[in-house]
């Protein structure tokens, strides 16, 4: 059975600087491709930084010309990347994730559960469909989504065996949030991959420590702290192995 390789991209975003953040994403996609990654998960609002006051001027959609280099890089590398950006939805401004497929297509997923401080400017979204990489069915959670057990329960009921959490987590929130993610894995027999920002964003001193939890709730591999890196997991013959790759800032 061929090895399946997934990774969390612990990226560093510059507030509102889409051009610089696109370059960072391209570098991380290239590094992931070099490692044979098939699914690459970025943190919440990774393309713009977690900047609610700037979000309305930075919205993206799947057809946006800014995304063409990322979409082409994913197509050439044969990987799927999940990147974060504000979305102008039918009911207002939403926190979105753009799923850039290995086939060159783009799908949009939106955050369903907002923190109290996120509204306004954001309104809740409707989530999205599961994404599939070979025999793995993955559900996407955008930060606060994963704080609600009902969200993880619904993902498992839809057939997900992998939970992807794009996050913005600071030092005070990390113990509780990581315990929740480990609990989802153990309670639902569903592996969890979490990507956190590797530097401060939107006033949050993000701690990094992106991680992967196996279905028994045990953390297989985690970044030791902040800074840019890839947290890579490989599954061969049903067994997961972890790897860390530090990257230059």
Secondary structure, 3 states (H helix, E strand, C coil): CCCEEEEEEECCCCCCCHHHHHHHHHHHHHHHHHCCCCEEEECCCCCCCCCCCCHHHCCCCCCCHHHHHHHHHHHHHCCEEEEEEEEEECCEEEEEEEEECCCCCEEEEECCCCCHHHCCCCCCCCECCCEEECCEEEEEEEHHHHHCHHHHHHHHHCCCCEEEEECCCEHHHHHHHHHHHHHHHHHHCCEEEEECCCCCECCECECCCCEEECCCCCEEEECCCCCCEEEEEEEECCEEEEEEEECCC
